[in-house]
Amino acid sequence: MLILSPTYSLAKKKSVSVEELVHEPMIMKEMGSGTRKQVNGLFSRKGLTPNVLMETSNTEFIKQLVQRGEGISFLVEEAVAAEIHEKKLTTVPLKGKSSFSM
């Protein structure tokens, strides 16, 4: 799922397209991870390349950076459920999400 800081500019939208995300700074999971493969596929199907600010295998670090508004990320729902419940992070559905699942 797409995760953002609740104060991030896209956080107030009802949904976002992949095209809207292409220039946003993205904090990605490391190459080879299942999440990274899914996100890369999501962008490549549209002929786009994400704006990767940083990549790391540390999910907690990704969540901290996103909470601070440093960028956006995609993580599996189970990894961010507590932060979303506590409103430390938020999510916005992707337009045409049926083509993207983790």
Buried (B, 14 or more C-beta within 10 A) or exposed (E): BBBBBEEBEBBEBEEBEBEBBBEBBBBBBEEEBEBBEBBBEBBEEBEBEBBBBBBBEEBEEBBBBBBEBBBBBBBBEEBBEEBBEEEBBBBBEBBEEEEBEB
